[in-house]
């Protein structure tokens, strides 16, 4: 609960949209906030451990809770019945 308490005001300061497949017991689905957070859930009977989201490809994401990775719009969640919470990170100036 500590990560939730630390970020909840920032998460809810944006608009929140459903993402991925509709929950069915066999899907990877989630929610994305325009304030820069995304949470995804891999359901118990989801066979695929990856999902592609072209809309998230341009951003960099840092895992802040759960298990998974999100890079170049590809989400990987190796464990069934799991979640992954990400925060968008700013691009580094080169």
N, C-alpha and C positions, 0 to 999 in steps of 0.2 A: 504493500500500500504506500510505502514511502515515495517511490517514483511518481505515483499518481498524485499525491499531495503536492509534490514539488512542481509539477507541470500543469496541473488541471486548469488553472486560470488562463494560462497561455493557450492550451488546447482549445478551450471553449471560447476564446476570444475570436476565433475564426469560424467560418462556415464549415460544416462537416458533411461529407458526401460518402455514400456507400461506394465501394470499389471491389472489383473482382466478380466472382460468381455469386449468385444468390445462394445463401446457406441452404444446404440440402443434406448434410451429414456426410457428403463426399466431396466437399469443395474447399477452395482457398478463397476466403473473402475478407473484407476489411473495411476500414473507415479512414478517410483522409481529411485532415483539417487544413484550411487555407492558411492557418497560422504556422504551418510547417511541421506537422506531426502526422504519422500514419501508424495504424495498428492493423495487423493481419492475423487471421486465425486459420490454421490448418485443421480441418475437422478429422475426427477419428477414422473415417473410412475413405479419406482422400487418398487416391492412389498416386497422383502426381505430387512431387515435392517441389516443383518449380511452377512459376506463373510469370507471364510477361505483361508489363504495363508500360506501353509506349509513352503514356502521359507523364510518367515519372522518370523517364530516361535522362532528361536534361539536368536533373538535380542530383546532388550528392546526399546520401542518407547515412546516418550513424545509428547503430543499434544501441538503445538505452535500456531495454528490458526484454526478457524472453530469449528465444533462440531463432536465429535466421540471419540472412544477409540480403541486401538490396543494393544492386549496382547495375548501372546502365539499363534500368527498367526491368531487370530480372530479379525476382524474389525467389529465394531458396529457403525452404523450411524442411529440414531433414526428419523432424519428429512429428508423428501424428498427434492429434489433440494438443496442439501447442499454439503459442502466440508469439508475435514479435512486434515490439514497439520501436519506432524509428523517429529520429528528429532530423529535419533537413539541415544541412550544414552549408555555410556560405562558401562560395568558390574562393580559392586562394588567389590573390593577385600575383602574377608572375612578372 
